[in-house]
Amino acid sequence: MKHLTTKEIAELAGVAEITARKWAKNNNLESFGNGGGKAYLWTEADLERFKSRNKQRGNFSKSKKNKENKN
């Protein structure tokens, strides 16, 4: 099975590498190393799941609180 790097995934998905890295961490992708040297092992299936993810941005709970305080 061929694995892709986080950098390759980010380029293929058109996002910043940090976005792909955070998604990998939150979705428990297989990894090796530790701390700042951690690398994720992405598969083609992971790429497809990443590309179909919910793409909402920002901290919506914080925005909602701000709107409630304005009313």
PDB file of N, CA, C and O in Angstrom:
ATOM      1  N   MET A   1       0.846  -1.178   0.000  1.00  0.00           N
ATOM      2  CA  MET A   1       0.000   0.000   0.000  1.00  0.00           C
ATOM      3  C   MET A   1       0.891   1.241   0.000  1.00  0.00           C
ATOM      4  O   MET A   1       1.814   1.346   0.808  1.00  0.00           O
ATOM      5  N   LYS A   2       0.620   2.162  -0.889  1.00  0.00           N
ATOM      6  CA  LYS A   2       1.396   3.400  -0.976  1.00  0.00           C
ATOM      7  C   LYS A   2       0.887   4.400   0.061  1.00  0.00           C
ATOM      8  O   LYS A   2      -0.318   4.590   0.223  1.00  0.00           O
ATOM      9  N   HIS A   3       1.817   5.025   0.746  1.00  0.00           N
ATOM     10  CA  HIS A   3       1.467   6.071   1.701  1.00  0.00           C
ATOM     11  C   HIS A   3       1.885   7.420   1.158  1.00  0.00           C
ATOM     12  O   HIS A   3       2.873   7.540   0.432  1.00  0.00           O
ATOM     13  N   LEU A   4       1.116   8.435   1.522  1.00  0.00           N
ATOM     14  CA  LEU A   4       1.394   9.812   1.119  1.00  0.00           C
ATOM     15  C   LEU A   4       1.826  10.611   2.348  1.00  0.00           C
ATOM     16  O   LEU A   4       1.481  10.263   3.477  1.00  0.00           O
ATOM     17  N   THR A   5       2.573  11.670   2.119  1.00  0.00           N
ATOM     18  CA  THR A   5       2.987  12.537   3.221  1.00  0.00           C
ATOM     19  C   THR A   5       1.913  13.594   3.466  1.00  0.00           C
ATOM     20  O   THR A   5       1.048  13.823   2.620  1.00  0.00           O
ATOM     21  N   THR A   6       1.979  14.220   4.613  1.00  0.00           N
ATOM     22  CA  THR A   6       1.042  15.297   4.929  1.00  0.00           C
ATOM     23  C   THR A   6       1.212  16.443   3.941  1.00  0.00           C
ATOM     24  O   THR A   6       0.230  17.072   3.546  1.00  0.00           O
ATOM     25  N   LYS A   7       2.432  16.716   3.543  1.00  0.00           N
ATOM     26  CA  LYS A   7       2.681  17.780   2.570  1.00  0.00           C
ATOM     27  C   LYS A   7       2.011  17.446   1.233  1.00  0.00           C
ATOM     28  O   LYS A   7       1.395  18.316   0.618  1.00  0.00           O
ATOM     29  N   GLU A   8       2.125  16.205   0.786  1.00  0.00           N
ATOM     30  CA  GLU A   8       1.489  15.795  -0.469  1.00  0.00           C
ATOM     31  C   GLU A   8      -0.031  15.911  -0.372  1.00  0.00           C
ATOM     32  O   GLU A   8      -0.687  16.365  -1.310  1.00  0.00           O
ATOM     33  N   ILE A   9      -0.584  15.499   0.764  1.00  0.00           N
ATOM     34  CA  ILE A   9      -2.035  15.584   0.971  1.00  0.00           C
ATOM     35  C   ILE A   9      -2.489  17.036   0.902  1.00  0.00           C
ATOM     36  O   ILE A   9      -3.477  17.349   0.239  1.00  0.00           O
ATOM     37  N   ALA A  10      -1.769  17.920   1.583  1.00  0.00           N
ATOM     38  CA  ALA A  10      -2.122  19.335   1.592  1.00  0.00           C
ATOM     39  C   ALA A  10      -2.103  19.900   0.174  1.00  0.00           C
ATOM     40  O   ALA A  10      -3.007  20.640  -0.212  1.00  0.00           O
ATOM     41  N   GLU A  11      -1.091  19.560  -0.588  1.00  0.00           N
ATOM     42  CA  GLU A  11      -0.997  20.053  -1.965  1.00  0.00           C
ATOM     43  C   GLU A  11      -2.139  19.511  -2.819  1.00  0.00           C
ATOM     44  O   GLU A  11      -2.735  20.255  -3.598  1.00  0.00           O
ATOM     45  N   LEU A  12      -2.448  18.228  -2.681  1.00  0.00           N
ATOM     46  CA  LEU A  12      -3.526  17.620  -3.465  1.00  0.00           C
ATOM     47  C   LEU A  12      -4.895  18.190  -3.098  1.00  0.00           C
ATOM     48  O   LEU A  12      -5.773  18.302  -3.953  1.00  0.00           O
ATOM     49  N   ALA A  13      -5.077  18.550  -1.825  1.00  0.00           N
ATOM     50  CA  ALA A  13      -6.359  19.070  -1.355  1.00  0.00           C
ATOM     51  C   ALA A  13      -6.440  20.591  -1.444  1.00  0.00           C
ATOM     52  O   ALA A  13      -7.513  21.167  -1.262  1.00  0.00           O
ATOM     53  N   GLY A  14      -5.314  21.241  -1.722  1.00  0.00           N
ATOM     54  CA  GLY A  14      -5.307  22.701  -1.838  1.00  0.00           C
ATOM     55  C   GLY A  14      -5.483  23.414  -0.502  1.00  0.00           C
ATOM     56  O   GLY A  14      -6.146  24.448  -0.425  1.00  0.00           O
ATOM     57  N   VAL A  15      -4.886  22.858   0.545  1.00  0.00           N
ATOM     58  CA  VAL A  15      -4.983  23.462   1.879  1.00  0.00           C
ATOM     59  C   VAL A  15      -3.581  23.615   2.468  1.00  0.00           C
ATOM     60  O   VAL A  15      -2.601  23.108   1.923  1.00  0.00           O
ATOM     61  N   ALA A  16      -3.512  24.318   3.581  1.00  0.00           N
ATOM     62  CA  ALA A  16      -2.240  24.460   4.298  1.00  0.00           C
ATOM     63  C   ALA A  16      -1.887  23.131   4.956  1.00  0.00           C
ATOM     64  O   ALA A  16      -2.766  22.364   5.350  1.00  0.00           O
ATOM     65  N   GLU A  17      -0.606  22.878   5.066  1.00  0.00           N
ATOM     66  CA  GLU A  17      -0.141  21.628   5.677  1.00  0.00           C
ATOM     67  C   GLU A  17      -0.647  21.480   7.108  1.00  0.00           C
ATOM     68  O   GLU A  17      -0.959  20.369   7.536  1.00  0.00           O
ATOM     69  N   ILE A  18      -0.734  22.580   7.855  1.00  0.00           N
ATOM     70  CA  ILE A  18      -1.214  22.518   9.240  1.00  0.00           C
ATOM     71  C   ILE A  18      -2.659  22.026   9.296  1.00  0.00           C
ATOM     72  O   ILE A  18      -3.038  21.328  10.237  1.00  0.00           O
ATOM     73  N   THR A  19      -3.465  22.383   8.302  1.00  0.00           N
ATOM     74  CA  THR A  19      -4.858  21.929   8.249  1.00  0.00           C
ATOM     75  C   THR A  19      -4.909  20.417   8.118  1.00  0.00           C
ATOM     76  O   THR A  19      -5.677  19.753   8.815  1.00  0.00           O
ATOM     77  N   ALA A  20      -4.096  19.875   7.229  1.00  0.00           N
ATOM     78  CA  ALA A  20      -4.053  18.428   7.030  1.00  0.00           C
ATOM     79  C   ALA A  20      -3.513  17.736   8.277  1.00  0.00           C
ATOM     80  O   ALA A  20      -4.010  16.678   8.664  1.00  0.00           O
ATOM     81  N   ARG A  21      -2.506  18.323   8.904  1.00  0.00           N
ATOM     82  CA  ARG A  21      -1.903  17.721  10.097  1.00  0.00           C
ATOM     83  C   ARG A  21      -2.907  17.671  11.246  1.00  0.00           C
ATOM     84  O   ARG A  21      -3.003  16.662  11.944  1.00  0.00           O
ATOM     85  N   LYS A  22      -3.656  18.761  11.445  1.00  0.00           N
ATOM     86  CA  LYS A  22      -4.657  18.784  12.515  1.00  0.00           C
ATOM     87  C   LYS A  22      -5.744  17.747  12.258  1.00  0.00           C
ATOM     88  O   LYS A  22      -6.182  17.061  13.181  1.00  0.00           O
ATOM     89  N   TRP A  23      -6.177  17.632  11.006  1.00  0.00           N
ATOM     90  CA  TRP A  23      -7.200  16.648  10.662  1.00  0.00           C
ATOM     91  C   TRP A  23      -6.679  15.239  10.943  1.00  0.00           C
ATOM     92  O   TRP A  23      -7.400  14.405  11.490  1.00  0.00           O
ATOM     93  N   ALA A  24      -5.436  14.978  10.569  1.00  0.00           N
ATOM     94  CA  ALA A  24      -4.831  13.659  10.799  1.00  0.00           C
ATOM     95  C   ALA A  24      -4.809  13.337  12.288  1.00  0.00           C
ATOM     96  O   ALA A  24      -5.149  12.225  12.693  1.00  0.00           O
ATOM     97  N   LYS A  25      -4.411  14.305  13.097  1.00  0.00           N
ATOM     98  CA  LYS A  25      -4.362  14.091  14.542  1.00  0.00           C
ATOM     99  C   LYS A  25      -5.751  13.826  15.098  1.00  0.00           C
ATOM    100  O   LYS A  25      -5.935  12.896  15.883  1.00  0.00           O
ATOM    101  N   ASN A  26      -6.728  14.627  14.705  1.00  0.00           N
ATOM    102  CA  ASN A  26      -8.089  14.496  15.222  1.00  0.00           C
ATOM    103  C   ASN A  26      -8.796  13.238  14.730  1.00  0.00           C
ATOM    104  O   ASN A  26      -9.775  12.804  15.337  1.00  0.00           O
ATOM    105  N   ASN A  27      -8.320  12.654  13.650  1.00  0.00           N
ATOM    106  CA  ASN A  27      -8.949  11.465  13.081  1.00  0.00           C
ATOM    107  C   ASN A  27      -8.095  10.213  13.264  1.00  0.00           C
ATOM    108  O   ASN A  27      -8.305   9.196  12.602  1.00  0.00           O
ATOM    109  N   ASN A  28      -7.133  10.309  14.171  1.00  0.00           N
ATOM    110  CA  ASN A  28      -6.312   9.159  14.591  1.00  0.00           C
ATOM    111  C   ASN A  28      -5.637   8.407  13.449  1.00  0.00           C
ATOM    112  O   ASN A  28      -5.640   7.176  13.429  1.00  0.00           O
ATOM    113  N   LEU A  29      -5.060   9.139  12.499  1.00  0.00           N
ATOM    114  CA  LEU A  29      -4.312   8.478  11.440  1.00  0.00           C
ATOM    115  C   LEU A  29      -3.066   7.834  12.023  1.00  0.00           C
ATOM    116  O   LEU A  29      -2.515   8.311  13.015  1.00  0.00           O
ATOM    117  N   GLU A  30      -2.632   6.760  11.407  1.00  0.00           N
ATOM    118  CA  GLU A  30      -1.419   6.068  11.843  1.00  0.00           C
ATOM    119  C   GLU A  30      -0.240   7.037  11.723  1.00  0.00           C
ATOM    120  O   GLU A  30      -0.123   7.776  10.746  1.00  0.00           O
ATOM    121  N   SER A  31       0.616   7.018  12.721  1.00  0.00           N
ATOM    122  CA  SER A  31       1.760   7.943  12.706  1.00  0.00           C
ATOM    123  C   SER A  31       2.981   7.260  13.311  1.00  0.00           C
ATOM    124  O   SER A  31       2.886   6.200  13.931  1.00  0.00           O
ATOM    125  N   PHE A  32       4.118   7.894  13.114  1.00  0.00           N
ATOM    126  CA  PHE A  32       5.344   7.440  13.767  1.00  0.00           C
ATOM    127  C   PHE A  32       6.116   8.662  14.203  1.00  0.00           C
ATOM    128  O   PHE A  32       5.908   9.757  13.680  1.00  0.00           O
ATOM    129  N   GLY A  33       7.003   8.480  15.155  1.00  0.00           N
ATOM    130  CA  GLY A  33       7.723   9.606  15.746  1.00  0.00           C
ATOM    131  C   GLY A  33       6.922  10.154  16.909  1.00  0.00           C
ATOM    132  O   GLY A  33       5.865   9.628  17.258  1.00  0.00           O
ATOM    133  N   ASN A  34       7.440  11.221  17.507  1.00  0.00           N
ATOM    134  CA  ASN A  34       6.711  11.841  18.606  1.00  0.00           C
ATOM    135  C   ASN A  34       7.004  13.331  18.639  1.00  0.00           C
ATOM    136  O   ASN A  34       7.974  13.806  18.048  1.00  0.00           O
ATOM    137  N   GLY A  35       6.156  14.048  19.334  1.00  0.00           N
ATOM    138  CA  GLY A  35       6.335  15.489  19.451  1.00  0.00           C
ATOM    139  C   GLY A  35       6.354  16.176  18.100  1.00  0.00           C
ATOM    140  O   GLY A  35       5.533  15.875  17.233  1.00  0.00           O
ATOM    141  N   GLY A  36       7.293  17.104  17.915  1.00  0.00           N
ATOM    142  CA  GLY A  36       7.399  17.859  16.673  1.00  0.00           C
ATOM    143  C   GLY A  36       7.868  17.029  15.500  1.00  0.00           C
ATOM    144  O   GLY A  36       7.772  17.471  14.355  1.00  0.00           O
ATOM    145  N   GLY A  37       8.380  15.816  15.764  1.00  0.00           N
ATOM    146  CA  GLY A  37       8.868  14.960  14.687  1.00  0.00           C
ATOM    147  C   GLY A  37       7.870  13.926  14.216  1.00  0.00           C
ATOM    148  O   GLY A  37       8.233  13.009  13.480  1.00  0.00           O
ATOM    149  N   LYS A  38       6.588  14.057  14.635  1.00  0.00           N
ATOM    150  CA  LYS A  38       5.579  13.070  14.270  1.00  0.00           C
ATOM    151  C   LYS A  38       5.226  13.204  12.790  1.00  0.00           C
ATOM    152  O   LYS A  38       5.046  14.308  12.275  1.00  0.00           O
ATOM    153  N   ALA A  39       5.131  12.063  12.122  1.00  0.00           N
ATOM    154  CA  ALA A  39       4.734  12.034  10.711  1.00  0.00           C
ATOM    155  C   ALA A  39       3.532  11.109  10.573  1.00  0.00           C
ATOM    156  O   ALA A  39       3.479  10.055  11.206  1.00  0.00           O
ATOM    157  N   TYR A  40       2.575  11.502   9.751  1.00  0.00           N
ATOM    158  CA  TYR A  40       1.373  10.711   9.539  1.00  0.00           C
ATOM    159  C   TYR A  40       1.494   9.908   8.255  1.00  0.00           C
ATOM    160  O   TYR A  40       2.084  10.360   7.274  1.00  0.00           O
ATOM    161  N   LEU A  41       0.924   8.706   8.280  1.00  0.00           N
ATOM    162  CA  LEU A  41       0.926   7.821   7.120  1.00  0.00           C
ATOM    163  C   LEU A  41      -0.465   7.866   6.481  1.00  0.00           C
ATOM    164  O   LEU A  41      -1.401   7.234   6.969  1.00  0.00           O
ATOM    165  N   TRP A  42      -0.586   8.609   5.401  1.00  0.00           N
ATOM    166  CA  TRP A  42      -1.859   8.802   4.719  1.00  0.00           C
ATOM    167  C   TRP A  42      -2.028   7.762   3.609  1.00  0.00           C
ATOM    168  O   TRP A  42      -1.076   7.435   2.901  1.00  0.00           O
ATOM    169  N   THR A  43      -3.235   7.255   3.470  1.00  0.00           N
ATOM    170  CA  THR A  43      -3.571   6.368   2.359  1.00  0.00           C
ATOM    171  C   THR A  43      -4.465   7.137   1.384  1.00  0.00           C
ATOM    172  O   THR A  43      -4.910   8.245   1.684  1.00  0.00           O
ATOM    173  N   GLU A  44      -4.721   6.551   0.231  1.00  0.00           N
ATOM    174  CA  GLU A  44      -5.646   7.174  -0.734  1.00  0.00           C
ATOM    175  C   GLU A  44      -7.033   7.333  -0.104  1.00  0.00           C
ATOM    176  O   GLU A  44      -7.712   8.332  -0.342  1.00  0.00           O
ATOM    177  N   ALA A  45      -7.452   6.349   0.698  1.00  0.00           N
ATOM    178  CA  ALA A  45      -8.763   6.429   1.366  1.00  0.00           C
ATOM    179  C   ALA A  45      -8.793   7.593   2.357  1.00  0.00           C
ATOM    180  O   ALA A  45      -9.809   8.277   2.478  1.00  0.00           O
ATOM    181  N   ASP A  46      -7.681   7.822   3.068  1.00  0.00           N
ATOM    182  CA  ASP A  46      -7.596   8.957   3.987  1.00  0.00           C
ATOM    183  C   ASP A  46      -7.715  10.268   3.218  1.00  0.00           C
ATOM    184  O   ASP A  46      -8.384  11.198   3.668  1.00  0.00           O
ATOM    185  N   LEU A  47      -7.073  10.340   2.071  1.00  0.00           N
ATOM    186  CA  LEU A  47      -7.155  11.541   1.233  1.00  0.00           C
ATOM    187  C   LEU A  47      -8.604  11.817   0.853  1.00  0.00           C
ATOM    188  O   LEU A  47      -9.054  12.960   0.939  1.00  0.00           O
ATOM    189  N   GLU A  48      -9.334  10.800   0.439  1.00  0.00           N
ATOM    190  CA  GLU A  48     -10.729  10.988   0.043  1.00  0.00           C
ATOM    191  C   GLU A  48     -11.586  11.424   1.224  1.00  0.00           C
ATOM    192  O   GLU A  48     -12.450  12.288   1.077  1.00  0.00           O
ATOM    193  N   ARG A  49     -11.354  10.831   2.400  1.00  0.00           N
ATOM    194  CA  ARG A  49     -12.096  11.251   3.595  1.00  0.00           C
ATOM    195  C   ARG A  49     -11.777  12.701   3.941  1.00  0.00           C
ATOM    196  O   ARG A  49     -12.664  13.470   4.313  1.00  0.00           O
ATOM    197  N   PHE A  50     -10.501  13.067   3.817  1.00  0.00           N
ATOM    198  CA  PHE A  50     -10.084  14.433   4.122  1.00  0.00           C
ATOM    199  C   PHE A  50     -10.734  15.424   3.158  1.00  0.00           C
ATOM    200  O   PHE A  50     -11.210  16.477   3.583  1.00  0.00           O
ATOM    201  N   LYS A  51     -10.759  15.102   1.887  1.00  0.00           N
ATOM    202  CA  LYS A  51     -11.336  15.999   0.890  1.00  0.00           C
ATOM    203  C   LYS A  51     -12.844  16.153   1.067  1.00  0.00           C
ATOM    204  O   LYS A  51     -13.407  17.172   0.668  1.00  0.00           O
ATOM    205  N   SER A  52     -13.502  15.166   1.654  1.00  0.00           N
ATOM    206  CA  SER A  52     -14.954  15.252   1.836  1.00  0.00           C
ATOM    207  C   SER A  52     -15.338  15.711   3.248  1.00  0.00           C
ATOM    208  O   SER A  52     -16.503  15.616   3.634  1.00  0.00           O
ATOM    209  N   ARG A  53     -14.369  16.205   4.013  1.00  0.00           N
ATOM    210  CA  ARG A  53     -14.622  16.623   5.390  1.00  0.00           C
ATOM    211  C   ARG A  53     -15.511  17.862   5.423  1.00  0.00           C
ATOM    212  O   ARG A  53     -15.713  18.527   4.406  1.00  0.00           O
ATOM    213  N   ASN A  54     -16.038  18.159   6.606  1.00  0.00           N
ATOM    214  CA  ASN A  54     -16.789  19.389   6.838  1.00  0.00           C
ATOM    215  C   ASN A  54     -15.777  20.532   6.820  1.00  0.00           C
ATOM    216  O   ASN A  54     -14.813  20.518   7.585  1.00  0.00           O
ATOM    217  N   LYS A  55     -15.985  21.502   5.971  1.00  0.00           N
ATOM    218  CA  LYS A  55     -14.987  22.557   5.779  1.00  0.00           C
ATOM    219  C   LYS A  55     -15.330  23.856   6.495  1.00  0.00           C
ATOM    220  O   LYS A  55     -14.863  24.919   6.086  1.00  0.00           O
ATOM    221  N   GLN A  56     -16.137  23.799   7.555  1.00  0.00           N
ATOM    222  CA  GLN A  56     -16.449  25.015   8.289  1.00  0.00           C
ATOM    223  C   GLN A  56     -15.179  25.568   8.915  1.00  0.00           C
ATOM    224  O   GLN A  56     -14.295  24.818   9.331  1.00  0.00           O
ATOM    225  N   ARG A  57     -15.104  26.872   8.975  1.00  0.00           N
ATOM    226  CA  ARG A  57     -13.925  27.521   9.549  1.00  0.00           C
ATOM    227  C   ARG A  57     -14.290  28.260  10.819  1.00  0.00           C
ATOM    228  O   ARG A  57     -15.443  28.632  11.036  1.00  0.00           O
ATOM    229  N   GLY A  58     -13.306  28.459  11.635  1.00  0.00           N
ATOM    230  CA  GLY A  58     -13.466  29.301  12.812  1.00  0.00           C
ATOM    231  C   GLY A  58     -14.021  28.572  14.017  1.00  0.00           C
ATOM    232  O   GLY A  58     -14.372  27.393  13.955  1.00  0.00           O
ATOM    233  N   ASN A  59     -14.091  29.303  15.110  1.00  0.00           N
ATOM    234  CA  ASN A  59     -14.616  28.781  16.354  1.00  0.00           C
ATOM    235  C   ASN A  59     -16.069  29.228  16.446  1.00  0.00           C
ATOM    236  O   ASN A  59     -16.354  30.341  16.888  1.00  0.00           O
ATOM    237  N   PHE A  60     -16.978  28.366  16.032  1.00  0.00           N
ATOM    238  CA  PHE A  60     -18.377  28.749  15.950  1.00  0.00           C
ATOM    239  C   PHE A  60     -19.022  28.908  17.319  1.00  0.00           C
ATOM    240  O   PHE A  60     -19.966  29.685  17.464  1.00  0.00           O
ATOM    241  N   SER A  61     -18.546  28.205  18.303  1.00  0.00           N
ATOM    242  CA  SER A  61     -19.128  28.372  19.630  1.00  0.00           C
ATOM    243  C   SER A  61     -18.826  29.777  20.147  1.00  0.00           C
ATOM    244  O   SER A  61     -19.658  30.382  20.823  1.00  0.00           O
ATOM    245  N   LYS A  62     -17.649  30.291  19.833  1.00  0.00           N
ATOM    246  CA  LYS A  62     -17.283  31.634  20.251  1.00  0.00           C
ATOM    247  C   LYS A  62     -18.129  32.664  19.497  1.00  0.00           C
ATOM    248  O   LYS A  62     -18.587  33.635  20.100  1.00  0.00           O
ATOM    249  N   SER A  63     -18.346  32.473  18.194  1.00  0.00           N
ATOM    250  CA  SER A  63     -19.170  33.389  17.400  1.00  0.00           C
ATOM    251  C   SER A  63     -20.591  33.423  17.923  1.00  0.00           C
ATOM    252  O   SER A  63     -21.194  34.491  18.032  1.00  0.00           O
ATOM    253  N   LYS A  64     -21.122  32.264  18.243  1.00  0.00           N
ATOM    254  CA  LYS A  64     -22.492  32.178  18.733  1.00  0.00           C
ATOM    255  C   LYS A  64     -22.629  32.968  20.029  1.00  0.00           C
ATOM    256  O   LYS A  64     -23.612  33.684  20.220  1.00  0.00           O
ATOM    257  N   LYS A  65     -21.640  32.842  20.927  1.00  0.00           N
ATOM    258  CA  LYS A  65     -21.682  33.586  22.183  1.00  0.00           C
ATOM    259  C   LYS A  65     -21.672  35.087  21.919  1.00  0.00           C
ATOM    260  O   LYS A  65     -22.394  35.840  22.573  1.00  0.00           O
ATOM    261  N   ASN A  66     -20.855  35.524  20.962  1.00  0.00           N
ATOM    262  CA  ASN A  66     -20.783  36.952  20.642  1.00  0.00           C
ATOM    263  C   ASN A  66     -22.119  37.462  20.122  1.00  0.00           C
ATOM    264  O   ASN A  66     -22.543  38.558  20.489  1.00  0.00           O
ATOM    265  N   LYS A  67     -22.785  36.692  19.280  1.00  0.00           N
ATOM    266  CA  LYS A  67     -24.091  37.088  18.746  1.00  0.00           C
ATOM    267  C   LYS A  67     -25.119  37.171  19.848  1.00  0.00           C
ATOM    268  O   LYS A  67     -25.937  38.091  19.863  1.00  0.00           O
ATOM    269  N   GLU A  68     -25.095  36.208  20.790  1.00  0.00           N
ATOM    270  CA  GLU A  68     -26.043  36.202  21.882  1.00  0.00           C
ATOM    271  C   GLU A  68     -25.841  37.423  22.786  1.00  0.00           C
ATOM    272  O   GLU A  68     -26.811  37.983  23.296  1.00  0.00           O
ATOM    273  N   ASN A  69     -24.585  37.835  22.985  1.00  0.00           N
ATOM    274  CA  ASN A  69     -24.297  38.996  23.834  1.00  0.00           C
ATOM    275  C   ASN A  69     -24.736  40.304  23.194  1.00  0.00           C
ATOM    276  O   ASN A  69     -25.030  41.264  23.907  1.00  0.00           O
ATOM    277  N   LYS A  70     -24.788  40.365  21.871  1.00  0.00           N
ATOM    278  CA  LYS A  70     -25.192  41.577  21.167  1.00  0.00           C
ATOM    279  C   LYS A  70     -26.683  41.804  21.243  1.00  0.00           C
ATOM    280  O   LYS A  70     -27.145  42.937  21.107  1.00  0.00           O
ATOM    281  N   ASN A  71     -27.453  40.736  21.462  1.00  0.00           N
ATOM    282  CA  ASN A  71     -28.926  40.861  21.491  1.00  0.00           C
ATOM    283  C   ASN A  71     -29.440  41.255  22.828  1.00  0.00           C
ATOM    284  O   ASN A  71     -30.650  41.399  23.006  1.00  0.00           O
TER     285      ASN A  71
END
